[in-house]
Amino acid sequence: MKLLIINGPNLNLLGTREPEIYGSRTFESYLVELREMLDGDEVEYLQSNHEGDIIDFLHNTDADGVILNAGAYTHTSLAIADAISGISTPVIEVHISNTASRETIRHTSLIAPVCHGTITGFGLNSYFLAAQAFIMGHVKQ
């Protein structure tokens, strides 16, 4: 199985940005561990702070599934929601923190209605849980 992880704005700062919320580990160090845990499954990783790049990543993927942490675009981007609606590849929305326990603006996801599911609040392991949903066949095209 081929999975694509897309991280949105400011997620390149994991490990240094608000460690009390996001932890002190970089995504790149976690990705090494995740790939080991998903032995045999291909995991591609892309990150961008730009909305259009994320849309292009979605449009151009040949993955079997996408794990998307759109960061703050989760709450503001109809364009990313439309991109998800426009592709046949299933997408799972993930968040490191529990967005429902944070600021009110973070309680609403514009992408959740067009994703196959949402996983929040399990730290970096949210990505592993999403990958397991694809691998175990809980999400199909």
N, C-alpha and C positions, 0 to 999 in steps of 0.2 A: 504494500500500500504506500502511496506517495501522499504526504501531507505537506501543506504549506502553512507556515506560521507567519502572520503579518502583524507587526507591532507598529502602532501609530505614534503620534507626537509625544515627545519627551521620554519615551520608553528607552531611548538610547542612554538616558541618565540613570537607569537602574543601578543601584549600588551606592549612589551618592545623593540622589534626589529623595528627600523626605524618607529616610530609612525607617522612621517610626511607623510609616504607613506601608512602604514598599519593600522593606528589608534592606540589607546591606550587600546583597549579592548581585553581581552583574548578570544580565540575561545571557551573555556569551558563555559564562561559566556554567550556568544552569543548562544551557543548550547542549553542552558536552555530556552532562549527566542524562538529560532527556534522551538524547540519541542512543546512549548505552542502554537505557531502560526499554527503548523501543527497537531493540536489536532486530534487524531484518526489515524494518520499515524505513523508507527514505523520508527525511525531514529537511525541507528547504526553509530558509529563514530570510525574511526581508523586513526592513524597518525604514520608515520615512516619517519626517515631520510635515510632509506636504500631502494634502488631501488628494490632489490629482494623481500623485504617485500611487497612493493606496488603491484608487480606482483602477489605474492601469494594471497594477499587480493582480487585482481581482479579474479584470477582463482577460488577461493573458495567461492565467494559470492553466496548467494541464494536470494539476493535482487531483487526487480522488476526494480530498476534503481540505477545507481551509479553517484554520484556527485564527480568529481575528480579535486582537485587542486594539480597538480603534482609539484608545485613550479618550481625550476630551471630545473627539469627533463623534463618539458614541451618542452624545447628548445634543449635537448640533448639526450633523451632516445628513441632510436628505439625499445628497448626491451619493454618499457611500451606501445608504439604504437602497437607493435605486440601482446602484451597481450590483449589489447582492441579488436584488430581484431579477436582474437581467442576465444572470449566469445560471447554468444548471448545476454547477459544483456546489455541494452543500457547505454551509458555513456555520461554525459554532462561535458564538461571542464569548470571550473570556475577559475577566478582570482579576487583577491580583488582590485588590482590596474588596471589601463588601460595600459596593456602591450604595446600597440601601441604608447603610449606617453613616453615610457621609453627608455633605451639603445637599440641600434639597434639589439643586439643579442636577445633581448626579443620580437622582432617583428615576429619571426618565431616560430610556434608551430609545433612540429613533431607529436603531438597527435591529433590536430584539424581535420585532414582529416579522422580519424577513429572514431571520436566522433559524436554524433547526433547534437551537437551544442556547442557553446562557449558563455559564459557570462563573461564579464570583466568590471572592472571599477566602480562597484556599492558598493564598500566596502564589508563588511560582508553580506550585503543584496544580493550579487551575489548568495549565497547559497539558499536563500529563493526563488529567481527568478527561479533558476534551479529546485528546488523542485516543484514549481508551474507548470512548464512545464510538469513534470511527472504526477502530480495530475490531471491536466486539460486534460490529454490525448494527449498532443502535441507530445509526444515521445512514440513510441510503439516498442515492441520487434519484 
